[in-house]
Amino acid sequence: MRSDTTKKILMTAFEPSGDSLGAMAAVGIREMDPEAQLFGLGGTEMKHANVELLAETTHDAKMGLGAISEIRRIKGLVDMVAKWIDEHRPDVVVAVDSPAANWPVCKVAKKYGCKVVHLAAPQLWAWAPWRIHKMKRLSDHVMCLLPFESDWFASRGMPATFIGHPAMRKHEFAEIDLPAGDPKIVLLPGSRKSEITKNLPMQHTILQCICTEFPRAKAVIACRGEDVARVEPYAQGLRIVPDKLPSVLEWADFALNVSGTVSLHVMRHATPMIGMYKTNLLSMLAAKIVLTTPFRLLPNLIAGKHIVPEFIPCGNIAMQIGELAAELLSDEEEMEEMRSQLQKEAAIYATHDPSREAAEIILSFASNS
């Protein structure tokens, strides 16, 4: 039975990345306040972190133009959340990632007088700085995963804290038998079906270019266990290694990866990489118009300069990327410089514990509600 001092927290995640972030925060909250009641929209990771799910929302999430088909589903979830908030009045609502889906949730939460905090800053600095006014109306605090974000938001009157990133924490390594090769390549095609179907075939073409120059090269594909079924049709005989990313990155000499959080995992291990994200012409043109930053890949954004080759977004340029990959792998001095730069940027995260820091902020707002 809930006492007057028991904190009630709602966390809303709509994508796999949000599921991971929500689970991370939930673990920290449980450690600091075992009596707190955690409810949410999310997936298997939040469920395993003892969050009582109101709905499972993260399986095979869509993005880009494919998100049009999600509008009705998202509206239904928001209506359900609105009814739940009205009936249960949580102390704080944590909008986890997915700003497009979470803005309506924030509006509902504010309507009922709830505190609202964001776990992962909406990337307004990249594509919509004018929306800071909307964010200030609908939010009380933002927890930032990139080191430059907290200053950007704070300078515009939005309270913000840099908490680090779970991808940059040390992870346990599992002993797995991976092939010997020179060089050893890992393909990281993403998690959504649309990402995999566009990017994995391109990564295979790049790998063929590498193998032409390096006949002894070996490669594997790394992904989450729940993504194996989506990866298998495009694996072309390569071994798929599920749920062992830290071990694979320790094995690998080079990574071909999509953009997003996975690039931070690669940076954490100082594995030289090329970042890429294949999309259609319309999306490429839209990105050129909308995005305001000179870089797209997270290591470059964090460094504020070009330390890793990136082709984001890109079209049918697999051969061009393959030639560059072969050149990099032939230049040990360039490879070592990339490793050094990645280690330098990763060091920014060394003193942060995002699970604990997120929990402290969430619980502080729950206490002050």
ABEGO torsion letter per residue (X at the ends): XBBAABBBBBBBBABAAAAAAAAAAAAAAAAABAABBBBBBEBAAAAAAGBBBABBAABGBBBEAAAAAAAAAAAAAAAAAAAAAAAAGBABBBBBEGAAAAAAAAAAAAAAGBBBBBBEBBBAAAABAAAAAAAAAABABBBBABAAAAAAAAAAGBBBBBAEBAAABBBBBBBBBBBBBOBBBBBBAEABAAAAAAAAAAAAAAAAAAAAABAABBBBBBBBAAAAAAAAAAAGGBBBBBGAAAAAAAABABBBBBBEAAAAAAAAAGBBBBBBBBBBAAAAAAAAAABABABABAAAAAAGBBABBBBOBBBBAAAAAAAAAAAAAABAAAAAAAAAAAAAAAAAAAABBAAAAAAAAAAAAAAAX
